[in-house]
């Protein structure tokens, strides 16, 4: 009988930091324009609450573009697949 390992959770915060092997429910989050956004720290949450539109605009224009985040996450998923991890179905 072989053991099936689950693929680690991978997610990115609004600022572009990528986390794996952790649960996003333990990170500060907020709703903005109908979408849930995840922040990396309580300090970022405070700045977001102070002015959500400016905070989102600044972080959207940071050096971690959506394409770069997507590419990094795909790389992590393909690595997990190579070592035998299975994608966790939501």
MMTF fields as JSON, N, C-alpha, C and O atoms, coordinates in Angstrom:
{
  "mmtfVersion": "1.0.0",
  "mmtfProducer": "UNKNOWN",
  "numBonds": 359,
  "numAtoms": 360,
  "numGroups": 90,
  "numChains": 1,
  "numModels": 1,
  "chainsPerModel": [1],
  "groupsPerChain": [90],
  "chainIdList": ["A"],
  "bondAtomList": [4, 2, 8, 6, 12, 10, 16, 14, 20, 18, 24, 22, 28, 26, 32, 30, 36, 34, 40, 38, 44, 42, 48, 46, 52, 50, 56, 54, 60, 58, 64, 62, 68, 66, 72, 70, 76, 74, 80, 78, 84, 82, 88, 86, 92, 90, 96, 94, 100, 98, 104, 102, 108, 106, 112, 110, 116, 114, 120, 118, 124, 122, 128, 126, 132, 130, 136, 134, 140, 138, 144, 142, 148, 146, 152, 150, 156, 154, 160, 158, 164, 162, 168, 166, 172, 170, 176, 174, 180, 178, 184, 182, 188, 186, 192, 190, 196, 194, 200, 198, 204, 202, 208, 206, 212, 210, 216, 214, 220, 218, 224, 222, 228, 226, 232, 230, 236, 234, 240, 238, 244, 242, 248, 246, 252, 250, 256, 254, 260, 258, 264, 262, 268, 266, 272, 270, 276, 274, 280, 278, 284, 282, 288, 286, 292, 290, 296, 294, 300, 298, 304, 302, 308, 306, 312, 310, 316, 314, 320, 318, 324, 322, 328, 326, 332, 330, 336, 334, 340, 338, 344, 342, 348, 346, 352, 350, 356, 354],
  "bondOrderList": [1, 1, 1, 1, 1, 1, 1, 1, 1, 1, 1, 1, 1, 1, 1, 1, 1, 1, 1, 1, 1, 1, 1, 1, 1, 1, 1, 1, 1, 1, 1, 1, 1, 1, 1, 1, 1, 1, 1, 1, 1, 1, 1, 1, 1, 1, 1, 1, 1, 1, 1, 1, 1, 1, 1, 1, 1, 1, 1, 1, 1, 1, 1, 1, 1, 1, 1, 1, 1, 1, 1, 1, 1, 1, 1, 1, 1, 1, 1, 1, 1, 1, 1, 1, 1, 1, 1, 1, 1],
  "groupList": [{"groupName": "UNK", "atomNameList": ["N", "CA", "C", "O"], "elementList": ["N", "C", "C", "O"], "formalChargeList": [0, 0, 0, 0], "bondAtomList": [1, 0, 2, 1, 3, 2], "bondOrderList": [1, 1, 2], "singleLetterCode": "X", "chemCompType": "L-PEPTIDE LINKING"}],
  "groupTypeList": [0, 0, 0, 0, 0, 0, 0, 0, 0, 0, 0, 0, 0, 0, 0, 0, 0, 0, 0, 0, 0, 0, 0, 0, 0, 0, 0, 0, 0, 0, 0, 0, 0, 0, 0, 0, 0, 0, 0, 0, 0, 0, 0, 0, 0, 0, 0, 0, 0, 0, 0, 0, 0, 0, 0, 0, 0, 0, 0, 0, 0, 0, 0, 0, 0, 0, 0, 0, 0, 0, 0, 0, 0, 0, 0, 0, 0, 0, 0, 0, 0, 0, 0, 0, 0, 0, 0, 0, 0, 0],
  "groupIdList": [1, 2, 3, 4, 5, 6, 7, 8, 9, 10, 11, 12, 13, 14, 15, 16, 17, 18, 19, 20, 21, 22, 23, 24, 25, 26, 27, 28, 29, 30, 31, 32, 33, 34, 35, 36, 37, 38, 39, 40, 41, 42, 43, 44, 45, 46, 47, 48, 49, 50, 51, 52, 53, 54, 55, 56, 57, 58, 59, 60, 61, 62, 63, 64, 65, 66, 67, 68, 69, 70, 71, 72, 73, 74, 75, 76, 77, 78, 79, 80, 81, 82, 83, 84, 85, 86, 87, 88, 89, 90],
  "secStructList": [7, 7, 7, 7, 3, 3, 7, 7, 7, 3, 3, 3, 7, 6, 6, 7, 7, 3, 3, 3, 1, 1, 7, 4, 4, 4, 1, 7, 3, 3, 3, 3, 6, 6, 3, 3, 3, 3, 7, 1, 1, 2, 2, 2, 2, 2, 2, 2, 2, 2, 7, 2, 2, 2, 2, 2, 2, 2, 2, 2, 6, 1, 1, 1, 7, 2, 2, 2, 2, 2, 2, 2, 2, 2, 2, 2, 2, 2, 2, 2, 2, 2, 6, 6, 3, 3, 7, 7, 7, 7],
  "xCoordList": [0.848, 0.0, 0.897, 1.761, 0.687, 1.521, 0.811, -0.412, 1.594, 1.055, 0.917, 1.849, -0.23, -0.46, -0.238, -0.925, 0.728, 0.991, 0.21, 0.105, -0.334, -1.067, -0.086, 0.941, -0.412, 0.387, 0.243, -0.867, 1.343, 1.232, 0.405, 0.387, -0.276, -1.042, -0.066, 0.932, -0.367, 0.45, -0.491, -1.522, -0.137, -0.947, -0.055, 1.049, -0.548, 0.197, -0.624, -1.843, 0.058, -0.604, -0.687, -0.095, -1.407, -1.576, -0.232, -0.073, 0.726, 2.025, 2.895, 3.966, 2.446, 3.193, 4.038, 4.704, 4.027, 4.785, 4.085, 2.868, 4.851, 4.288, 4.578, 5.711, 3.531, 3.651, 3.258, 2.378, 3.908, 3.531, 3.626, 4.25, 3.012, 3.0, 2.377, 2.765, 1.442, 0.735, -0.684, -0.984, -1.539, -2.944, -3.258, -2.982, -3.83, -4.117, -5.101, -5.178, -5.852, -6.815, -6.126, -6.77, -4.834, -4.098, -3.483, -2.784, -3.735, -3.209, -4.335, -5.493, -4.012, -5.053, -5.642, -4.931, -6.941, -7.589, -8.701, -9.14, -9.136, -10.213, -10.919, -10.396, -12.103, -12.848, -12.606, -12.624, -12.383, -12.207, -12.804, -12.353, -13.819, -14.502, -14.96, -14.816, -15.51, -16.082, -15.098, -15.491, -13.836, -12.827, -12.153, -11.959, -11.802, -11.048, -9.574, -9.045, -8.92, -7.482, -6.806, -7.333, -5.637, -4.857, -3.65, -2.982, -3.385, -2.255, -1.232, -1.574, 0.014, 1.06, 1.194, 1.648, 0.814, 0.965, -0.209, -0.975, -0.333, -1.355, -1.063, -1.987, 0.222, 0.588, 0.058, -0.449, 0.179, -0.365, -1.884, -2.47, -2.518, -3.972, -4.367, -5.328, -3.632, -3.912, -3.768, -4.599, -2.713, -2.506, -3.607, -4.072, -4.017, -5.1, -6.397, -7.091, -6.721, -7.96, -7.953, -8.991, -6.777, -6.671, -7.022, -7.669, -6.606, -6.921, -6.794, -5.754, -7.851, -7.795, -7.401, -6.611, -7.938, -7.641, -6.168, -5.556, -5.602, -4.182, -3.313, -2.361, -3.636, -2.856, -2.836, -1.776, -3.999, -4.08, -3.318, -2.627, -3.443, -2.754, -1.24, -0.548, -0.728, 0.715, 1.22, 2.257, 0.501, 0.964, 0.751, 1.5, -0.239, -0.45, 0.708, 1.048, 1.309, 2.416, 3.781, 4.806, 3.798, 5.077, 5.823, 5.293, 7.039, 7.846, 7.326, 7.796, 6.381, 5.822, 4.509, 3.451, 4.575, 3.363, 2.557, 3.072, 1.316, 0.449, 1.038, 0.94, 1.645, 2.247, 3.408, 3.548, 4.236, 5.38, 4.915, 5.471, 3.896, 3.362, 2.812, 3.079, 2.046, 1.476, 2.584, 2.486, 3.637, 4.751, 5.438, 5.77, 5.657, 6.297, 5.424, 5.926, 4.11, 3.208, 3.152, 3.12, 3.139, 3.155, 4.435, 4.41, 5.545, 6.813, 6.727, 7.167, 6.158, 6.01, 5.096, 5.383, 4.001, 3.09, 3.774, 3.612, 4.535, 5.195, 6.267, 6.473, 6.947, 7.918, 7.213, 7.685, 6.087, 5.322, 4.897, 4.928, 4.504, 4.087, 5.263, 5.103, 6.446, 7.631, 8.014, 8.52, 7.779, 8.165, 7.014, 7.131, 5.89, 4.802, 3.701, 2.905, 3.634, 2.545, 1.309, 1.409, 0.167, -1.092, -1.731, -1.674, -2.341, -3.019, -4.245, -5.044, -4.382, -5.536, -6.728, -6.663, -7.801, -9.009, -9.831, -10.066, -10.278, -11.082, -12.525, -13.359],
  "yCoordList": [-1.174, 0.0, 1.241, 1.389, 2.118, 3.317, 4.485, 4.613, 5.308, 6.487, 7.624, 7.905, 8.272, 9.409, 10.688, 10.954, 11.476, 12.748, 13.842, 13.857, 14.749, 15.876, 16.955, 17.178, 17.607, 18.735, 19.867, 20.146, 20.524, 21.62, 22.765, 22.996, 23.473, 24.637, 25.722, 25.982, 26.336, 27.435, 28.597, 28.425, 29.768, 30.953, 32.18, 32.153, 33.246, 34.505, 35.581, 35.649, 36.414, 37.554, 38.685, 38.596, 39.724, 40.852, 41.451, 41.885, 41.478, 42.077, 41.166, 41.577, 39.935, 39.043, 38.009, 37.204, 38.014, 36.995, 35.659, 35.561, 34.64, 33.307, 32.463, 32.39, 31.829, 30.957, 29.546, 29.35, 28.573, 27.177, 26.456, 26.94, 25.314, 24.503, 25.243, 25.019, 26.099, 26.802, 27.075, 26.981, 27.408, 27.609, 29.098, 29.821, 29.574, 31.003, 31.527, 32.736, 30.645, 31.12, 31.746, 32.452, 31.5, 32.067, 33.43, 34.007, 33.939, 35.232, 36.262, 35.906, 37.537, 38.563, 38.646, 38.498, 38.883, 39.003, 40.044, 40.431, 40.477, 41.468, 41.293, 40.669, 41.853, 41.876, 43.223, 44.268, 43.185, 44.421, 44.229, 43.39, 45.017, 44.952, 43.535, 43.064, 42.881, 41.554, 40.399, 39.257, 40.67, 39.609, 39.56, 40.583, 38.352, 38.192, 38.371, 37.739, 39.241, 39.404, 38.948, 39.128, 38.358, 37.872, 38.782, 39.113, 39.177, 40.057, 39.281, 38.283, 39.733, 38.965, 39.303, 38.461, 40.507, 40.893, 41.748, 42.269, 41.881, 42.766, 44.222, 45.016, 44.573, 45.938, 46.252, 47.346, 45.291, 45.482, 45.591, 46.376, 44.819, 44.906, 46.306, 46.879, 46.858, 48.211, 49.244, 50.144, 49.117, 50.047, 49.883, 50.866, 48.649, 48.393, 49.04, 49.692, 48.86, 49.416, 50.944, 51.563, 51.548, 53.012, 53.566, 54.609, 52.886, 53.343, 52.167, 51.991, 51.369, 50.153, 50.385, 49.619, 51.423, 51.641, 51.963, 51.429, 52.828, 53.173, 51.953, 51.675, 51.229, 50.051, 49.04, 48.525, 48.761, 47.795, 48.286, 47.507, 49.571, 50.115, 50.006, 49.599, 50.361, 50.3, 48.864, 48.614, 47.934, 46.547, 45.869, 44.96, 46.29, 45.743, 46.152, 45.434, 47.302, 47.799, 47.427, 47.928, 46.557, 46.147, 45.254, 44.936, 44.85, 44.078, 42.66, 41.972, 42.215, 40.876, 41.007, 41.179, 40.928, 41.022, 39.733, 38.707, 39.794, 38.613, 37.48, 36.316, 37.805, 36.775, 36.101, 34.879, 36.886, 36.313, 35.42, 34.342, 35.865, 35.053, 33.747, 32.676, 33.833, 32.629, 31.675, 30.471, 32.197, 31.351, 30.675, 29.492, 31.408, 30.822, 29.735, 28.692, 29.98, 28.989, 27.742, 26.626, 27.908, 26.761, 25.953, 24.723, 26.646, 25.957, 25.104, 23.955, 25.677, 24.92, 23.717, 22.638, 23.884, 22.769, 21.675, 20.491, 22.062, 21.044, 20.323, 19.123, 21.031, 20.38, 19.363, 18.238, 19.765, 18.843, 17.607, 16.5, 17.787, 16.655, 15.714, 14.494, 16.281, 15.454, 14.617, 13.505, 15.138, 14.375, 13.551, 12.964, 13.503, 12.607, 13.184, 12.435, 14.501, 15.1, 15.217, 15.472, 15.032, 15.154, 16.486, 16.955, 17.091, 18.366, 18.139, 17.239, 18.964, 18.872, 19.5, 20.641, 18.761, 19.247, 20.018, 19.55, 21.223, 22.058, 21.672, 22.262],
  "zCoordList": [0.0, 0.0, 0.0, 0.864, -0.961, -1.022, -0.358, -0.415, 0.254, 0.94, -0.067, -0.82, -0.082, -0.961, -0.174, 0.813, -0.622, 0.041, -0.663, -1.89, 0.121, -0.434, -0.87, -0.228, -1.946, -2.412, -1.398, -0.944, -1.035, -0.073, -0.644, -1.853, 0.248, -0.188, -0.614, 0.058, -1.717, -2.221, -2.506, -3.158, -2.021, -2.29, -2.256, -1.711, -2.841, -2.863, -2.172, -2.328, -1.413, -0.786, -1.812, -2.888, -1.484, -2.4, -2.812, -3.953, -1.901, -2.216, -3.077, -3.523, -3.315, -4.189, -3.48, -4.132, -2.16, -1.433, -1.603, -1.443, -1.924, -2.124, -0.898, -0.422, -0.399, 0.762, 0.366, -0.472, 0.966, 0.757, 2.086, 3.03, 2.144, 3.371, 4.544, 5.691, 4.283, 5.342, 4.873, 3.682, 5.798, 5.469, 5.407, 6.364, 4.3, 4.181, 5.218, 5.434, 5.862, 6.864, 8.07, 8.846, 8.241, 9.369, 9.046, 9.88, 7.857, 7.444, 7.454, 7.24, 7.698, 7.659, 6.251, 5.257, 6.184, 4.879, 4.96, 6.043, 3.804, 3.72, 2.383, 1.46, 2.302, 1.046, 0.368, 1.018, -0.928, -1.691, -3.074, -3.854, -3.359, -4.654, -4.993, -6.121, -3.989, -4.193, -4.188, -4.426, -3.925, -3.907, -2.548, -1.892, -2.142, -0.9, -1.229, -2.143, -0.471, -0.638, 0.641, 1.739, 0.485, 1.619, 1.758, 0.779, 2.995, 3.286, 4.111, 4.746, 4.105, 4.78, 6.263, 7.037, 6.677, 8.084, 8.543, 7.732, 9.854, 10.428, 10.063, 9.891, 9.943, 9.551, 8.151, 7.903, 7.244, 5.891, 5.935, 5.19, 6.792, 6.933, 7.395, 6.883, 8.359, 8.842, 7.74, 7.614, 6.94, 5.828, 4.78, 4.204, 4.539, 3.59, 4.061, 3.28, 5.336, 5.887, 5.814, 5.583, 6.013, 5.962, 4.581, 4.484, 3.519, 2.155, 1.185, 0.551, 1.071, 0.254, -1.207, -1.759, -1.831, -3.251, -3.491, -4.416, -2.667, -2.812, -2.511, -3.24, -1.447, -1.08, -2.231, -2.589, -2.805, -3.909, -5.137, -5.794, -5.445, -6.614, -6.455, -7.388, -5.298, -5.051, -5.158, -5.773, -4.569, -4.581, -5.924, -6.284, -6.654, -7.992, -8.898, -9.838, -8.618, -9.431, -8.856, -9.319, -7.856, -7.277, -8.266, -9.331, -7.929, -8.879, -9.099, -10.005, -8.304, -8.502, -9.261, -8.656, -10.546, -11.354, -11.234, -10.791, -11.626, -11.58, -12.412, -12.025, -13.543, -14.393, -13.684, -13.738, -13.023, -12.315, -11.17, -10.957, -10.433, -9.341, -9.896, -9.351, -10.977, -11.588, -12.017, -11.78, -12.646, -13.083, -11.906, -11.983, -10.819, -9.643, -9.029, -8.611, -8.974, -8.399, -9.285, -8.765, -10.605, -11.518, -11.33, -11.356, -11.141, -10.898, -9.63, -9.616, -8.566, -7.324, -7.516, -6.998, -8.251, -8.508, -9.324, -9.029, -10.345, -11.162, -10.356, -10.54, -9.471, -8.592, -7.697, -7.531, -7.126, -6.285, -7.048, -6.511, -8.288, -9.119, -9.368, -9.331, -9.623, -9.873, -8.662, -8.814, -7.466, -6.275, -5.72, -4.644, -6.456, -6.09, -5.237, -4.669, -5.13, -4.356, -5.234, -6.434, -4.638, -5.373, -5.045, -3.909, -6.055, -5.851, -4.983, -5.237, -3.959, -3.072, -3.769, -4.225, -3.848, -4.504, -3.503, -2.389, -3.901, -3.001, -3.075, -2.388]
}
